[in-house]
Amino acid sequence: MDFISWLETLPADTVGKLYTSHWACQAVLRGLTSLAKQYVIRILFLDVPVATSVVDSWTLQSSKSKHTTAVNRLKGLQLLLPSTVPSKDGKAQAYILHPVFREQLRWAVSKGRNVGTDEVPSTVFDRAPSRDQLTQYAQQQWETLMLYLVGSVDRPPSPSPLIKGPKLDVDKILAGAHLMTGSKKSRSIQEQGFRFLLSDTYSQLWRLLRVYIATGEERSRAPLGTILNFLLQLGFRDVGSPFALAELDDIQRNIAGDMAQLGLIMPFSAKDGSLWLAPTRLALALAGGNSGQLQHEVTDGFIVVETNYRVYAYTSSLLQTAILRLFTRCECVLPNLFVGVLTRESISGALACGLNADQIVLYLRQHAHPHVASRTPVVPEVVADQVRLWQADTQRVQHNSAILYDDFPSPEVFRLSAQKARALGVWLWEDPKAGMGRLAVLESGHQAMREYIKSIK
Amino acid sequence: MAPFDEEDDSFLLVVILETHEDLWSSLAGESQSADIGNLSLTSFIQQVLVFLNTFLAINEANKLVVIAACGDHSDILYTTASLHRESQGPKKAASSGNASEEILRKLHTLLQEEAARPGGDSARPAVLAGALSRALCLINKAQVGNGGTGGGRAPGRARLLVLKGSPDATEQYISVMNAIFAAQKVEVVIDACMLGAHDSAFLQQAAHLTDGVYLRPKHKGALLQYLLTVFCGDAFSRSFLELPRPAGVDFRAACFCHRRAIDLGYVCSVCLSIFCENVTDCSTCGTAFRAGRTPALKRKAVGPLS
């Protein structure tokens, strides 16, 4: 679930309010699928509605389904509003772009992006963290959070000593996202938590931030828009270009502190003692679609899977080894290498935790080492298939609540009842030889079946 | 071609902008007769800048290079910061914030330099071939940088857009065609938007050979809408969209001896050089055509070279 799908679930007037910020509008544009983006920019500079027939003619006949998906997405986000245009026979259906969104986006593209271009004194630059420092900081904070979730460390990532203010309640956020249950003393990771660990950083980030934004309203009494706008604006800044903490208001300062704790911004102090903030690479994911994340993943790949089910992971990160241990049997750990084997037992263990085969294969593929990333398929087919087969093995028996009917008054009633059950799609099993026949149907069909049998008796 | 990833629709766009007197005059000339909207120099630049900003806005990983083609040289007006990796520090990142400001500033100095130059230069046609080659070099550099470790992800992720107003300079025929074939070889798509009064055979062939789109807008005042509608899409969404199809491509070649555009000519049987008149030996490969015997040079229709 990313930013866009989350927006779709919000009520229309909340979304409408969000569009008054051009940061939100730009972030929405980036989050759309590529075809939907094209539609938005095609009608961006039109002041009059566009007839639906015209919009429909934009795509090739062969790709109608893509077209429908894109248009429905745009409608769901309130971007395409229904309207009418005069035509030969009276009025024809038409679309118009959300007027507020249109104005904000027009303004944004006419002006060009200019966050982070404010004057920054050179004395600040001398102390600004380098790219490597930023990446390291972001990784450290984020990994600590994940390790805390897994239970490998006892403390959540520490807040920055530089920013004063209330501390972020990490437990509450993790619990709110249904990743963990229990309080500080008896924490335990939930099924969804394991799945969360395997998803990419972008989805992880948004999942936590969604809870953060929702709980933020009660925590600081800041309206949803304020928090979201600050976060989105953060996403449009260049990585590493500093901005002053002093220019933020109280609410924003609190949010900045929380984000520093999560590793999205790195605080540092200039020579004169003033506090500055530098966005890290994690912050970029805030406003970007998935693509920025993909590139990020490619550079970080470390896993090689061989056809003999052996997994080599070139990593020294505790978190990554912890994740791999979820579904592999560890063979050996060297300073920079983890070697594990995918076995039936290790996979069943992971499946019992609530993971599924596709997630495991996807994780192995997304984090493939650059040397194997260009190979197709990245994960050998035999391995991917076997993992899926192991999952299918665990699902040989299916449980359904059912009702058993017997003692039918006559074989005719039994025959008709069985026929009716099939027609309703609730038929499970029948045995015509036992007495007057026996019949099992799904519990959901019980009401209808009882009435039917009564009527034909 | 690399398979297109639905989620990653970022690409590298190299825009070649002709900053030559001919372009301005072709824009101005049109404004007197055009029925819908005239396009002044200012509004032309404004519309192009909005287009470029939109391109940068739709995906944060989009990269942009703007090259100006002037009378005797080409000049880079803007490059996305991430493209020059070696000089990447926080100081550098802060100075290159706004694309439009940087393009305008560079364009201004460039035009002043051009004006200050002693006369005669302005009469020469813009160096399209030079700008094309330069663009291809930049694309190649960017792709080698990406593809070195990540595998074959890079091809198909770069595109060239030529904004041109002046008529074709037939004396550049060979070098332009060579650049086009080079682009075809490395799978770089060339799009073209012709703003002059007549179609450009060079650009038509370029778009035809590289699967690009060639467009000569009817209503130049609405240039922005044309640009956004046709040239903003990435390769993935392009495969689903209806795009303008060429009505016909001018395949005429220019002869190697006088650089005249010709329909019929003589072709050297050894190196396929084209001549407009019967010559005794080929100026390219030196083959001697002996008179009196079956002429090695046959007069035949000059078609597309590929």
Interface residues (C-beta under 8 A of the other chain):
Chain A: Q26 L29 R30 T33 S34 L35 K37 Q38 I41 R42 L44 F45 L46 S57 W58 T59 L60 S63 K66 H67 L105 A108 V109 S110 K111 G112 R113 N114 G116 T117 V120 F125 A128 S130 R131 D238 V239 G240 S241 P242 A278 L284 A287 G288 G289 N290 S291 G292 L294 Q295 V298 T299 P370 A373 S374 R375
Chain B: D5 E6 E7 D8 D9 S10 L49 V50 N53 T54 L56 A57 I58 N59 E60 A61 A81 Q88 G89 P90 K91 A93 A94 G97 N98 A99 S100 E101 T149 G150 G151 G152 R153 L224 Q225 L228 T229 C232 G233 D234 F236 S237 S239 F240 L241 E242
